[in-house]
Amino acid sequence: MPYAFDSVRVFFWNRKRHRYEMYYIEKNVEGYFPVEAKVGPAPVFSVIGRDDNDNKLYKKTFTLIGQKFFLTAKTQMRADLVGAPPSST
């Protein structure tokens, strides 16, 4: 199954400077859908990707603490629960 995306970037609106700023970037990712994001006092997002060490799929959850995102959870996923990339037709 081909992967859906190869990098993750998270942007936030800076009210003081009136522009979007990048808060998190991860490159060389073998990512799959769905990607989840939750807004709240501590914004959270989750991505599903393949781990380089054991070649298994994991759902990694990141939480914004201060001005940095930190990995707060990593759970193994079954391959049949992961969504396929959208078709280009």
N, C-alpha and C positions, 0 to 999 in steps of 0.2 A: 504494500500500500504506500503510495507516494505521500510525502508529508505536505502540509498545507501552507506553512510559512517557515522562513529561515532566520527571522530576527524578531525581537520584541522591543517596542519603544513605548514608553508611557510619558505623556505630556500633561502638564497642569497649567491652568490659567493663572498668571501672576497679576493680581489686581493692581499692585503698585506700578508695575511697568506696562500694563495693558498689552500683554503678549503671552503666548504659550511658551513654556520652557520644558525641556526634557529632564525628567527626574530619574528615569531608569532606562538602560539599554542592555540587551543581551544579544550577542551575535552567534552565528553558527549553531542555531537551534534547529532541531528536527521536530517542529511543532505541529500539533493537531487541534482540530476544533472539538469541543467548544472552548472559547476563551471567556472567562467570567470576570466581571468588575462590579464592585459594590462601593457606593458612596456613603460616607458617614463620618463620625468623628475621627476614625482611623480608616482611610480608604484602603481597600483590599482588592487584589486581582489574582487570578489563577490561570496558569497555562499548563497544557499537557505536552510533554516532550519526552524524547528517548534519552536515557542516561548513557553517557559514553562508557562508563565503567562496566555495567552489566547488560546493556542493550535492552533494558526493560522500559516500559512506559510508566511515567510518574506524573502526578498532578502536583505542581509546585505552587504554593500559595504565598504571596508576598504582602506585607503590611507596611504602610507608610508610618514611620515613627520619626518625628521631627521633620527633617528634610531628606531622609533616605529611606529606600525600601529595603526591608529585611525579609529573608526567607523564614516563614513562620510554620510551615507545614509541608511535608513531602510524603505523599501516599501513592502506593503502587496502583496502577490502573489495568483493567483487563482490556485487551486489544479490541474485543468486539463492542465495547462501550464507547470507543473513540469515534468521532464523526469523520466522515470522508471529506476531502476538500471539495469546494463547490465546482461544478462542471463549468467549462468555459464555452459551452454551446448556447 
